[in-house]
């Protein structure tokens, strides 16, 4: 006759083996930080043809990246495709109205004519990037509205989107690539 201790020991060993096998094959619990990071849309920009604007572009990008979480602007590696093409021109600043999506294309022209009239380069760069992110002009408007552009006057140096502007960009890029509103394609010229 079999000893009951043998059945008990065998049962414990089988239970431990099954528990170990199940734990080894179980999917890990989702990490909210990873899921959140996956929802961020990354857009690359190419400023290789924007000579003289590098510092203003870097500050404008930093302003957007520091104030919105659903989309991040990163400089494209040389020779790689970028969704936002930034060029320096002699005219008035202008940009394609987005929101641009990964694989899409928007153009930002940083015009020296606005600088010659006294407008701040960093504000211009941040404003034009705002168009690529889907924001239209809000002219006339106060200096506290980044998208008021030149209507805020030459003394305005604010390059930070206000709460409403941030919320609109966050909404346009909510859910990562789930919200796929196509870019408008219109070019907005920011002449006064």
C-alpha positions as semicolon CSV with decimal commas, in nm:
position;residue;x (nm);y (nm);z (nm)
1;X;0,000;0,000;0,000
2;X;0,127;0,348;-0,085
3;X;0,222;0,579;0,192
4;X;0,000;0,890;0,222
5;X;0,315;1,095;0,275
6;X;0,425;1,000;-0,076
7;X;0,095;1,131;-0,223
8;X;0,129;1,451;-0,021
9;X;0,490;1,508;-0,130
10;X;0,409;1,427;-0,491
11;X;0,108;1,662;-0,484
12;X;0,319;1,946;-0,345
13;X;0,590;1,887;-0,609
14;X;0,332;1,887;-0,890
15;X;0,172;2,205;-0,757
16;X;0,510;2,379;-0,735
17;X;0,602;2,267;-1,087
18;X;0,273;2,394;-1,229
19;X;0,305;2,726;-1,045
20;X;0,660;2,774;-1,172
21;X;0,566;2,686;-1,530
22;X;0,265;2,918;-1,523
23;X;0,470;3,208;-1,381
24;X;0,744;3,156;-1,642
25;X;0,495;3,178;-1,928
26;X;0,270;3,450;-1,791
27;X;0,275;3,787;-1,965
28;X;0,418;4,066;-1,753
29;X;0,179;4,325;-1,622
30;X;0,161;4,631;-1,848
31;X;0,382;4,916;-1,735
32;X;0,182;5,243;-1,744
33;X;0,500;5,444;-1,814
34;X;0,576;5,231;-2,120
35;X;0,216;5,253;-2,243
36;X;0,223;5,630;-2,196
37;X;0,553;5,661;-2,382
38;X;0,411;5,452;-2,668
39;X;0,130;5,706;-2,713
40;X;0,374;5,992;-2,777
41;X;0,397;6,089;-3,143
42;X;0,753;6,171;-3,247
43;X;0,798;6,415;-3,533
44;X;1,137;6,480;-3,688
45;X;1,243;6,818;-3,817
46;X;1,519;6,911;-4,059
47;X;1,668;7,257;-4,010
48;X;1,975;7,202;-4,231
49;X;1,853;7,479;-4,464
50;X;1,772;7,728;-4,189
51;X;2,113;7,886;-4,143
52;X;2,115;8,159;-3,881
53;X;1,802;8,027;-3,711
54;X;1,950;7,729;-3,525
55;X;1,929;7,880;-3,174
56;X;1,575;8,009;-3,231
57;X;1,462;7,671;-3,365
58;X;1,620;7,487;-3,071
59;X;1,444;7,722;-2,827
60;X;1,110;7,691;-3,011
61;X;1,136;7,311;-3,013
62;X;1,228;7,311;-2,642
63;X;0,925;7,528;-2,568
64;X;0,687;7,285;-2,738
65;X;0,855;6,975;-2,596
66;X;0,846;7,125;-2,249
67;X;0,476;7,210;-2,263
68;X;0,303;6,922;-2,446
69;X;0,326;6,550;-2,378
70;X;0,149;6,376;-2,668
71;X;0,397;6,488;-2,934
72;X;0,773;6,539;-2,929
73;X;0,985;6,720;-3,185
74;X;1,330;6,575;-3,250
75;X;1,602;6,677;-3,491
76;X;1,629;6,434;-3,782
77;X;1,960;6,259;-3,831
78;X;2,142;6,376;-4,145
79;X;2,014;6,196;-4,453
80;X;1,691;6,075;-4,289
81;X;1,339;6,182;-4,376
82;X;1,180;6,452;-4,161
83;X;0,813;6,540;-4,131
84;X;0,888;6,910;-4,079
85;X;1,121;7,082;-4,325
86;X;1,247;7,415;-4,187
87;X;1,409;7,666;-4,422
88;X;1,528;8,024;-4,395
89;X;1,382;8,269;-4,648
90;X;1,393;8,640;-4,720
91;X;1,013;8,679;-4,709
92;X;0,757;8,662;-4,428
93;X;0,738;8,354;-4,209
94;X;0,488;8,092;-4,321
95;X;0,407;7,727;-4,257
96;X;0,187;7,439;-4,361
97;X;-0,112;7,399;-4,131
98;X;-0,104;7,055;-3,965
99;X;-0,135;6,855;-3,757
100;X;0,142;6,674;-3,942
101;X;0,169;6,300;-3,873
102;X;0,463;6,062;-3,889
103;X;0,535;6,002;-4,256
104;X;0,361;6,329;-4,350
105;X;0,523;6,650;-4,460
106;X;0,499;7,011;-4,347
107;X;0,713;7,306;-4,445
108;X;0,814;7,593;-4,218
109;X;0,967;7,905;-4,371
110;X;1,140;8,136;-4,126
111;X;1,137;8,471;-4,301
112;X;1,396;8,736;-4,235
113;X;1,154;9,012;-4,332
114;X;0,979;8,975;-3,994
115;X;1,312;8,989;-3,812
116;X;1,410;9,301;-4,005
117;X;1,090;9,463;-3,877
118;X;1,183;9,378;-3,517
119;X;1,002;9,050;-3,444
120;X;1,168;8,796;-3,213
121;X;1,328;8,496;-3,387
122;X;1,243;8,246;-3,113
123;X;0,879;8,353;-3,106
124;X;0,866;8,324;-3,485
125;X;1,014;7,971;-3,478
126;X;0,780;7,851;-3,199
127;X;0,480;8,014;-3,372
128;X;0,553;7,850;-3,709
129;X;0,608;7,512;-3,543
130;X;0,267;7,562;-3,382
131;X;0,114;7,576;-3,731
132;X;0,276;7,240;-3,814
133;X;0,122;7,100;-3,495
134;X;-0,224;7,211;-3,612
135;X;-0,274;7,559;-3,469
136;X;-0,411;7,840;-3,687
137;X;-0,339;8,207;-3,629
138;X;-0,537;8,391;-3,362
139;X;-0,497;8,743;-3,500
140;X;-0,536;8,992;-3,358
141;X;-0,432;8,864;-3,023
142;X;-0,231;8,945;-2,713
143;X;0,133;8,854;-2,653
144;X;0,020;8,575;-2,417
145;X;-0,112;8,385;-2,722
146;X;0,178;8,237;-2,915
147;X;-0,042;8,200;-3,221
148;X;-0,125;8,572;-3,225
149;X;0,201;8,605;-3,415
150;X;0,296;8,946;-3,544
151;X;-0,029;9,106;-3,421
152;X;0,117;9,109;-3,068
153;X;0,378;9,363;-3,180
154;X;0,754;9,368;-3,203
155;X;0,805;9,402;-2,827
156;X;0,647;9,057;-2,771
157;X;0,903;8,782;-2,716
158;X;0,670;8,517;-2,570
159;X;0,754;8,179;-2,727
160;X;0,542;7,968;-2,492
161;X;0,203;7,829;-2,596
162;X;-0,077;7,924;-2,356
163;X;-0,307;7,667;-2,192
164;X;-0,564;7,669;-2,475
165;X;-0,293;7,626;-2,740
166;X;-0,134;7,340;-2,545
167;X;-0,471;7,170;-2,498
168;X;-0,549;7,190;-2,868
169;X;-0,216;7,028;-2,962
170;X;-0,258;6,763;-2,691
171;X;-0,603;6,686;-2,833
172;X;-0,474;6,664;-3,191
173;X;-0,217;6,404;-3,087
174;X;-0,420;6,226;-2,816
175;X;-0,392;5,849;-2,825
176;X;-0,074;5,847;-3,027
177;X;-0,152;5,746;-3,382
178;X;-0,515;5,657;-3,310
179;X;-0,631;6,010;-3,382
180;X;-0,525;6,040;-3,745
181;X;-0,660;6,377;-3,849
182;X;-0,488;6,458;-4,177
183;X;-0,292;6,778;-4,216
184;X;-0,492;7,063;-4,364
185;X;-0,225;7,139;-4,622
186;X;-0,295;7,513;-4,628
187;X;0,004;7,743;-4,605
188;X;-0,040;8,021;-4,351
189;X;0,158;8,336;-4,428
190;X;0,223;8,538;-4,115
191;X;0,259;8,881;-4,269
192;X;0,085;9,156;-4,071
